[in-house]
Amino acid sequence: MARKPWSFKEDRRLMELAKSSASLEEAAKQLGRSPDAIKRMALRLGLSLKTKASKKA
C-alpha cells in the first residue's frame, strides 16, 4: 500500500493536536491516518502523543 505524503497543513495540525494533549488515536481519527503513521510523523517532528491505554486512572 502506497503512503500518502504529508502536507504542511497536516504537519501543523499534528503539532496543534500534540500541544493540546490529544491522544494518538484521536489524532489519527482527525487526520484520517493510521495510528502508526501518526506515531512515525510525531517522532520525525519531535512531538509526543499519549495513547489511550497509557492514561492512568
trRosetta pair geometry for C-beta under 8 A, 3 or more apart (Angstrom, degrees):
i j d omega theta_ij theta_ji phi_ij phi_ji
3 37 7.3 160 -141 -115 109 118
4 33 7.8 -131 56 -103 115 103
6 10 5.0 -126 -162 81 82 128
6 11 5.8 92 150 -56 121 86
6 41 6.0 124 -79 -116 156 137
7 10 4.7 100 54 4 77 100
7 11 7.2 -133 98 -4 44 85
8 11 5.5 -51 -153 33 35 116
8 12 6.5 35 151 -18 66 104
9 12 5.8 -54 -150 37 31 111
9 13 6.4 32 151 -20 64 107
10 13 5.5 -51 -144 36 34 113
10 14 6.3 37 155 -20 65 103
10 31 5.9 89 -149 -147 101 116
11 14 5.9 -57 -152 35 28 110
11 15 6.6 30 150 -19 63 105
11 41 7.3 -133 -109 178 72 122
11 45 6.6 161 -156 -91 93 138
12 15 5.6 -53 -152 34 33 114
12 16 6.5 34 150 -19 66 104
13 16 5.6 -52 -150 35 34 113
13 17 6.4 33 152 -19 66 105
13 30 7.3 -151 159 126 123 116
13 31 6.3 150 105 -92 129 102
14 17 5.7 -52 -145 37 33 111
14 18 6.3 34 154 -19 65 105
14 27 6.2 68 -128 -165 75 125
14 31 6.6 14 -73 -71 89 149
14 38 6.9 -178 -127 -145 120 83
14 41 6.1 -60 -159 116 174 124
14 42 6.5 -137 170 -82 124 77
14 45 6.8 131 104 28 124 161
14 47 6.8 178 140 36 98 167
15 18 5.8 -54 -148 36 30 111
15 19 6.3 30 153 -20 64 108
15 45 6.6 -119 -78 160 91 146
15 47 6.4 -144 -110 -82 59 139
16 19 5.7 -56 -148 36 30 112
16 20 6.3 16 157 -9 65 111
17 20 5.9 -64 -146 45 29 103
17 22 3.9 -52 -177 34 88 142
17 26 7.1 -174 -165 106 122 99
17 27 4.5 129 134 -104 153 100
17 30 6.6 171 -93 61 141 147
17 31 7.9 -95 -15 -38 156 111
17 49 7.4 13 118 -109 101 118
18 21 7.8 38 178 -75 33 24
18 22 6.8 -72 -71 42 28 90
18 27 7.4 27 -59 -89 69 144
18 42 6.5 145 -84 -132 133 108
18 47 4.1 -68 -122 -171 170 126
18 48 6.7 119 -159 61 115 40
18 49 5.5 -90 -109 -76 87 85
21 50 6.9 12 -169 11 76 121
22 26 4.5 -125 -177 89 98 126
22 27 5.1 120 115 -57 124 87
22 30 7.5 -39 -175 7 155 141
22 49 6.8 -29 88 -140 73 104
23 26 4.4 96 53 5 81 103
23 27 7.0 -147 92 -5 43 85
23 49 6.7 95 -174 170 28 97
23 50 5.4 -65 -116 86 68 81
23 51 6.3 73 -167 -145 98 22
23 52 5.1 45 -165 -62 155 72
23 55 7.8 -54 -96 -44 122 117
24 27 5.9 -57 -150 36 29 110
24 28 6.4 31 152 -22 64 107
24 35 5.2 64 145 -148 109 100
24 38 5.7 149 -162 101 79 132
24 39 6.3 18 -144 -70 128 88
24 42 7.8 -88 -113 -12 91 156
24 49 4.5 119 -76 122 73 123
24 50 6.8 -135 -19 90 84 32
24 51 4.8 -20 22 -94 125 68
24 52 7.6 -111 46 -16 85 70
25 28 5.6 -53 -148 34 31 114
25 29 6.4 32 154 -20 65 105
25 35 6.0 -21 -91 -92 58 119
25 51 7.0 79 -21 -149 94 66
25 52 5.4 -16 13 -23 134 114
26 29 5.8 -54 -151 35 31 111
26 30 6.3 25 155 -15 65 109
27 30 5.9 -59 -145 40 30 108
27 31 6.0 7 164 0 67 115
27 38 5.0 129 105 -151 115 143
27 42 7.9 70 113 -64 165 124
27 49 5.9 -67 1 -136 146 151
28 31 6.4 -69 -139 49 22 95
28 33 5.6 -108 -144 80 69 66
28 34 6.1 -20 -148 167 123 16
28 35 4.6 -56 -63 -75 153 59
28 37 7.4 116 -121 58 94 91
28 38 4.8 -105 -76 -21 81 141
29 32 7.7 21 179 -70 26 40
31 38 6.7 138 50 -91 138 105
33 37 4.2 -100 166 83 117 134
33 38 5.7 142 94 -52 114 83
34 37 4.6 98 56 3 81 101
34 38 7.1 -144 96 -4 45 85
35 38 5.5 -54 -149 37 35 114
35 39 6.2 39 153 -24 67 105
35 51 7.9 59 -164 -116 134 101
36 39 5.6 -52 -146 35 31 114
36 40 6.4 32 155 -19 65 104
37 40 5.8 -52 -148 35 31 111
37 41 6.4 22 157 -11 65 109
38 41 6.1 -62 -147 42 28 104
38 42 6.0 31 155 -23 66 110
38 49 6.8 -36 144 39 112 164
39 42 5.7 -54 -144 35 27 113
39 43 6.5 28 156 -18 62 105
39 49 7.3 -120 -99 51 62 120
40 43 5.9 -58 -154 35 29 110
40 44 6.4 28 151 -19 64 109
41 44 5.3 -52 -146 37 36 115
41 45 6.1 23 157 -8 69 110
42 45 6.0 -64 -143 47 28 101
42 47 4.2 -92 -158 75 80 101
42 48 6.9 112 163 -95 121 18
42 49 5.2 -86 -124 -5 163 111
43 46 7.6 36 -176 -72 29 28
43 47 7.7 -86 -52 50 21 66
50 54 5.4 -132 -166 72 88 119
50 55 6.6 82 155 -66 132 80
51 54 4.8 90 58 0 82 104
52 55 6.2 -37 -168 1 43 114
